[in-house]
Amino acid sequence: MDRPVLEEAWKSEKDFKVRERILMVLELQDGLSSYKIGRQPKCLHFKVLYWKHRLQEEGLTGLHDKPRSGRPAKSLAEK
């Protein structure tokens, strides 16, 4: 995916996790290895490659979490 498209998506995305995933791909495009990117807290090199693959296969929508089964979590206010 083109860098300007990813940069624009990063600026406009509200979901922190998706922004983090876009940043991983941008760092790969900058020439950093998945191992270097994976040294960041809460980030493993195989996850970097996983999100890169999802982006290639599904586009930007692939960087969002897929729906999960089960009842949605309740907020503290609802409990």
C-alpha positions as CSV (number, residue, x, y, z in Angstrom):
1,M,0.0,0.0,0.0
2,D,1.2,3.5,-0.8
3,R,2.9,5.4,2.0
4,P,0.7,8.6,1.5
5,V,-2.4,6.5,1.9
6,L,-1.1,4.9,5.1
7,E,-0.1,8.2,6.5
8,E,-3.5,9.7,5.8
9,A,-5.2,6.7,7.4
10,W,-2.9,7.0,10.4
11,K,-3.9,10.7,10.8
12,S,-7.6,10.1,10.5
13,E,-8.0,6.8,12.4
14,K,-9.5,7.1,15.9
15,D,-8.8,3.5,17.1
16,F,-5.5,3.5,18.9
17,K,-4.8,-0.2,18.1
18,V,-5.3,0.4,14.4
19,R,-3.1,3.5,14.4
20,E,-0.4,1.3,16.1
21,R,-0.7,-1.3,13.4
22,I,-0.4,1.3,10.6
23,L,2.7,2.6,12.3
24,M,4.2,-0.9,12.3
25,V,3.7,-1.2,8.5
26,L,5.1,2.3,8.0
27,E,8.2,1.4,10.0
28,L,8.6,-1.7,7.8
29,Q,8.5,0.5,4.7
30,D,11.2,2.6,6.3
31,G,13.4,-0.4,6.3
32,L,13.2,-1.4,9.9
33,S,13.1,-5.2,10.5
34,S,10.2,-6.8,12.2
35,Y,12.6,-7.8,15.1
36,K,13.5,-4.1,15.6
37,I,9.9,-3.0,15.6
38,G,9.1,-6.0,17.8
39,R,11.4,-4.6,20.6
40,Q,8.8,-2.0,21.4
41,P,6.6,-2.8,24.5
42,K,3.6,-5.1,23.8
43,C,4.8,-5.8,20.3
44,L,6.3,-9.1,19.0
45,H,8.0,-9.5,15.6
46,F,5.6,-12.1,14.4
47,K,2.7,-9.7,15.2
48,V,4.3,-7.1,12.9
49,L,4.4,-9.6,10.1
50,Y,0.9,-10.7,10.8
51,W,-0.5,-7.2,10.4
52,K,1.6,-6.6,7.3
53,H,0.1,-9.7,5.8
54,R,-3.5,-8.7,6.8
55,L,-2.9,-5.3,5.2
56,Q,-1.7,-6.9,2.0
57,E,-4.6,-9.3,1.9
58,E,-7.5,-7.2,3.1
59,G,-6.4,-3.5,2.8
60,L,-6.9,-1.0,5.6
61,T,-10.0,-2.8,6.8
62,G,-7.8,-5.8,7.6
63,L,-6.1,-3.8,10.4
64,H,-9.3,-3.5,12.4
65,D,-10.2,-6.2,14.8
66,K,-12.6,-8.9,13.5
67,P,-15.9,-9.4,15.2
68,R,-15.8,-11.8,18.1
69,S,-18.5,-14.2,19.3
70,G,-20.1,-13.8,22.7
71,R,-21.8,-11.0,24.6
72,P,-20.3,-7.6,24.4
73,A,-18.5,-6.4,27.5
74,K,-20.3,-4.0,29.8
75,S,-18.9,-0.7,30.9
76,L,-18.3,0.0,34.6
77,A,-21.3,2.4,34.5
78,E,-23.6,-0.5,33.4
79,K,-22.5,-2.9,36.2
